[in-house]
Amino acid sequence: MVANGKAPARRRKRVPDGPAAAPGSVVDFVLRRQLELSGSILLSILVANALVDRGLHLSTDLTPHPSFHFKSIPARFLFLSFRQPGTGLYYKGRDDAFLIAWWVIAFCFLREATMRWVFRPLARWSGIRSSRAVVRFAEQGWSLVYYTLSWSIGLYINQTSPYRSLNTYHFWKGYPHIALPALTKWYYLVQTA
């Protein structure tokens, strides 16, 4: 108790900004070097893909019908697998996890690069001085870029498909839709990432 009869106000502990990681920990190391680590992984996969023969293999046991998939692992990270012979359609399969992993790493790289080299300088140029506000501006800028591109590609897929304008007849025509057009499958996998 103090002289006025009231208990002293407690001071709140300051909550750290962003993900909390103990200095010197593995998490701290990864968070501080996102751009370098993700860039190294992406570059390694690209170089490995350039050095190894991709080779398509006609598989009959991984999908409901025969389909092509890549023999080399680096190619599985970069290209859609399980193409139906004679059509532009693709089945889903276990190798899709490679493409999803590629895009998870690519988005880490693209996010950090865009924030570091585009939006942070833009924030400073526009007069934002607080480091918290600069980080917030950069994160919101990345969100704007990502969602604008994602929405635009989704709209394009919708407008070029038979079920545009929500023509529900085409949702059920030929159901079940096991094979998908290349862009649609790519979009689904990238959105999963």
C-alpha positions as CSV (number, residue, x, y, z in Angstrom):
1,M,0.0,0.0,0.0
2,V,1.1,3.5,-0.7
3,A,0.2,6.8,1.0
4,N,-3.1,7.2,-0.9
5,G,-4.4,3.8,0.1
6,K,-4.2,2.2,-3.3
7,A,-1.9,-0.7,-4.3
8,P,0.8,0.3,-6.8
9,A,0.0,-0.5,-10.4
10,R,1.7,-3.6,-11.8
11,R,4.0,-3.1,-14.8
12,R,3.1,-5.4,-17.7
13,K,5.9,-7.4,-19.2
14,R,6.8,-6.4,-22.7
15,V,5.7,-9.0,-25.2
16,P,8.4,-9.5,-27.9
17,D,7.4,-8.7,-31.5
18,G,7.1,-11.6,-33.9
19,P,8.0,-15.2,-33.2
20,A,9.8,-15.6,-29.9
21,A,13.0,-17.4,-30.2
22,A,15.9,-17.6,-27.7
23,P,19.0,-15.9,-29.0
24,G,21.4,-18.4,-30.4
25,S,18.8,-21.1,-30.8
26,V,18.2,-23.0,-34.1
27,V,14.9,-21.2,-34.5
28,D,16.6,-17.9,-34.1
29,F,19.2,-18.9,-36.7
30,V,16.5,-20.0,-39.2
31,L,14.4,-16.8,-38.7
32,R,17.4,-14.5,-39.2
33,R,18.5,-16.3,-42.3
34,Q,15.3,-17.2,-44.1
35,L,16.4,-15.6,-47.4
36,E,19.8,-17.3,-47.5
37,L,18.5,-20.8,-46.4
38,S,15.5,-20.9,-48.7
39,G,17.5,-19.5,-51.6
40,S,20.2,-22.2,-51.1
41,I,17.7,-25.0,-51.1
42,L,15.9,-23.7,-54.2
43,L,19.2,-23.2,-56.0
44,S,20.4,-26.7,-55.0
45,I,17.2,-28.3,-56.5
46,L,17.5,-26.2,-59.7
47,V,21.1,-27.3,-60.2
48,A,20.3,-30.9,-59.4
49,N,17.5,-30.8,-61.9
50,A,19.8,-29.4,-64.6
51,L,22.4,-32.2,-64.0
52,V,20.1,-35.2,-63.8
53,D,18.1,-36.7,-66.6
54,R,14.4,-36.1,-65.8
55,G,13.1,-39.2,-67.6
56,L,9.3,-39.8,-67.7
57,H,8.0,-43.2,-66.5
58,L,4.6,-44.6,-67.4
59,S,3.1,-45.8,-64.2
60,T,0.1,-48.0,-63.8
61,D,0.1,-48.5,-60.0
62,L,0.2,-45.0,-58.6
63,T,-3.0,-43.6,-60.1
64,P,-6.4,-45.0,-61.2
65,H,-5.3,-45.1,-64.8
66,P,-1.8,-45.1,-66.5
67,S,0.0,-41.8,-66.1
68,F,3.4,-40.3,-66.6
69,H,5.6,-39.3,-63.7
70,F,9.3,-38.3,-63.3
71,K,12.0,-40.8,-62.4
72,S,14.3,-38.1,-61.0
73,I,13.5,-36.6,-57.6
74,P,14.6,-33.0,-58.5
75,A,12.1,-32.9,-61.4
76,R,9.3,-33.9,-59.1
77,F,9.9,-30.6,-57.1
78,L,9.6,-28.5,-60.3
79,F,7.0,-30.1,-62.6
80,L,3.5,-31.6,-62.3
81,S,3.5,-35.4,-62.1
82,F,0.9,-38.0,-63.2
83,R,0.0,-36.7,-66.6
84,Q,-2.7,-38.7,-68.4
85,P,-1.3,-39.9,-71.8
86,G,-3.0,-38.2,-74.8
87,T,-4.6,-35.4,-72.8
88,G,-3.6,-32.3,-70.9
89,L,-5.1,-33.7,-67.7
90,Y,-3.3,-34.7,-64.5
91,Y,-4.1,-37.1,-61.7
92,K,-3.3,-36.5,-58.0
93,G,-0.6,-38.6,-56.5
94,R,2.0,-38.9,-53.8
95,D,4.7,-37.1,-55.9
96,D,2.5,-33.9,-55.5
97,A,4.1,-33.5,-52.1
98,F,7.4,-32.6,-53.8
99,L,5.8,-29.7,-55.6
100,I,4.1,-28.5,-52.5
101,A,7.4,-28.6,-50.6
102,W,9.1,-26.6,-53.4
103,W,6.4,-23.9,-53.2
104,V,6.6,-23.7,-49.4
105,I,10.3,-23.0,-49.7
106,A,9.8,-20.7,-52.7
107,F,7.1,-18.6,-50.8
108,C,9.5,-18.3,-47.8
109,F,12.2,-16.9,-50.2
110,L,9.8,-14.7,-52.2
111,R,8.2,-13.3,-49.1
112,E,11.5,-12.4,-47.4
113,A,13.0,-11.0,-50.7
114,T,10.0,-8.9,-51.4
115,M,9.7,-7.6,-47.9
116,R,13.5,-6.9,-47.6
117,W,14.2,-5.4,-51.1
118,V,10.8,-3.8,-52.1
119,F,8.6,-3.0,-49.2
120,R,11.0,-2.0,-46.4
121,P,12.8,0.6,-48.7
122,L,9.4,1.8,-49.9
123,A,8.3,2.2,-46.3
124,R,11.4,4.2,-45.4
125,W,11.0,6.3,-48.6
126,S,7.4,7.1,-47.7
127,G,8.5,8.4,-44.3
128,I,7.8,5.5,-41.9
129,R,10.5,5.6,-39.3
130,S,9.3,3.2,-36.5
131,S,10.9,-0.3,-37.1
132,R,7.6,-2.0,-36.0
133,A,5.7,0.1,-38.6
134,V,8.2,-0.7,-41.3
135,V,7.9,-4.4,-40.6
136,R,4.1,-4.2,-40.6
137,F,4.1,-2.2,-43.8
138,A,6.3,-4.8,-45.5
139,E,4.2,-7.7,-44.3
140,Q,1.0,-6.0,-45.5
141,G,2.7,-5.3,-48.8
142,W,3.6,-8.9,-49.2
143,S,0.0,-9.9,-48.4
144,L,-1.3,-7.5,-51.0
145,V,1.0,-9.0,-53.7
146,Y,0.3,-12.6,-52.8
147,Y,-3.5,-12.3,-52.6
148,T,-3.7,-10.2,-55.7
149,L,-1.8,-12.7,-57.8
150,S,-3.6,-15.7,-56.2
151,W,-7.0,-14.2,-56.7
152,S,-6.2,-13.2,-60.3
153,I,-5.0,-16.7,-61.3
154,G,-8.1,-18.3,-59.6
155,L,-10.4,-15.9,-61.4
156,Y,-8.7,-16.8,-64.7
157,I,-9.1,-20.5,-64.1
158,N,-12.8,-19.9,-63.2
159,Q,-13.5,-17.8,-66.3
160,T,-11.8,-20.3,-68.7
161,S,-13.5,-23.3,-67.2
162,P,-16.9,-24.7,-68.2
163,Y,-18.4,-24.0,-64.8
164,R,-17.9,-20.2,-64.9
165,S,-20.7,-18.1,-63.6
166,L,-21.5,-20.9,-61.3
167,N,-23.1,-23.1,-63.9
168,T,-23.6,-26.0,-61.5
169,Y,-24.5,-28.5,-64.2
170,H,-20.8,-28.8,-65.1
171,F,-19.9,-29.5,-61.5
172,W,-21.6,-32.9,-61.8
173,K,-21.1,-33.6,-65.5
174,G,-18.7,-36.5,-65.8
175,Y,-18.4,-36.8,-62.0
176,P,-16.1,-37.8,-60.3
177,H,-13.5,-35.5,-61.7
178,I,-10.4,-37.4,-61.0
179,A,-8.1,-35.8,-63.6
180,L,-7.6,-32.0,-63.7
181,P,-6.3,-29.5,-66.2
182,A,-2.6,-28.6,-65.6
183,L,-3.2,-25.0,-64.4
184,T,-6.0,-26.1,-62.1
185,K,-3.9,-28.8,-60.5
186,W,-0.9,-26.5,-60.2
187,Y,-3.1,-23.8,-58.6
188,Y,-4.5,-26.3,-56.0
189,L,-1.0,-27.5,-55.1
190,V,0.4,-24.0,-54.8
191,Q,-2.5,-22.9,-52.6
192,T,-1.9,-25.9,-50.4
193,A,1.7,-24.7,-50.0
